[in-house]
């Protein structure tokens, strides 16, 4: 059974939240896939992950790169798993992949200030529970730290 974590972003945008979650995944030696739904978001994330911090960068590629299978983090618009990732991040309302059960963990990051994103995340929550996946809901506190709420 796949663990599906819902991250309700209210205090920080995706560009602030995603890099730290990716770093934690890499610290655990997990290969990662990040799925967006638009070419613009994919390109923005690709650019951002190289420069988000003065002290470090996140090694990554996109599924358009010929060597994407060797990358620890792959950005994609498709539901394929080109690098054999054990964790998948869904952003921009990306759907659960057909092979969701093949992942150790799936993280759904959604903008809590966007009513459509909130409604979509609720639908995904119901679908994940109905499919038998373990689900958890995380929300940021006043200091921006993640608190498990459900």
VENSUL-V271057 format. One record per helix or strand. SS is the DSSP state (~ for helix, > for strand). FROM is the first residue (numbers start at 1). TO is the last residue. Records with the same first field share a line. If there is no record, write none. Layout:
# VENSUL-V271057
SS->FROM-TO ; FROM-TO
This chain:
# VENSUL-V271057
>->3-9 ; 32-35 ; 61-62 ; 73-76 ; 87-90 ; 105-111 ; 134-140 ; 146-148
~->14-27 ; 39-51 ; 68-70 ; 100-102 ; 115-130
